[in-house]
């Protein structure tokens, strides 16, 4: 299992911008499906996830 996690981390490091964009899109989809009730929480979660992938958040806040 640690080999998989290592490969996933390497991928995230190498493709930070794409990973951040995917997280943003996923957050937007969840926000839409919940009727924007939890926008603040979803945005905070996406921001934290983006900080933990690659070299940091590449998208403007």
C-alpha positions in Angstrom: 0.0 0.0 0.0 2.8 2.4 0.7 4.1 2.0 -2.9 0.7 3.2 -4.1 0.7 6.2 -1.7 4.2 7.1 -2.8 3.2 7.0 -6.5 0.1 9.1 -5.8 2.3 11.7 -3.9 4.8 11.8 -6.8 1.9 12.3 -9.3 0.5 15.1 -7.2 3.9 16.8 -7.0 4.4 16.6 -10.7 0.9 17.7 -11.7 0.0 20.2 -9.0 -1.9 22.5 -11.2 -4.1 19.7 -12.7 -4.7 18.2 -9.2 -5.7 21.7 -7.9 -8.1 22.2 -10.8 -9.7 18.8 -10.3 -10.2 19.5 -6.6 -11.8 22.8 -7.5 -14.2 21.2 -10.0 -15.1 18.5 -7.5 -15.8 21.1 -4.8 -18.0 23.0 -7.2 -20.0 19.8 -8.1 -20.5 19.0 -4.4 -21.5 22.6 -3.7 -24.0 22.5 -6.5 -25.5 19.1 -5.4 -26.0 20.4 -1.9 -27.8 23.5 -3.0 -24.9 25.7 -2.0 -25.8 25.1 1.7 -22.2 24.3 2.7 -20.2 26.5 0.3 -18.0 27.9 3.1 -17.1 24.4 4.4 -16.5 23.0 0.9 -14.3 25.9 -0.1 -12.3 25.5 3.1 -11.9 21.8 2.5 -10.8 22.3 -1.1 -8.3 25.0 -0.1 -6.8 22.7 2.6 -6.6 19.8 0.1 -4.9 22.0 -2.5 -2.3 23.1 0.1 -1.5 19.4 0.8 -0.9 18.4 -2.9 2.1 19.2 -5.0 4.1 22.3 -4.1 1.0 24.1 -2.7 -2.0 25.8 -4.1 -1.4 27.0 -7.6 -4.8 28.6 -8.1 -5.6 32.1 -6.9 -7.6 32.1 -3.7 
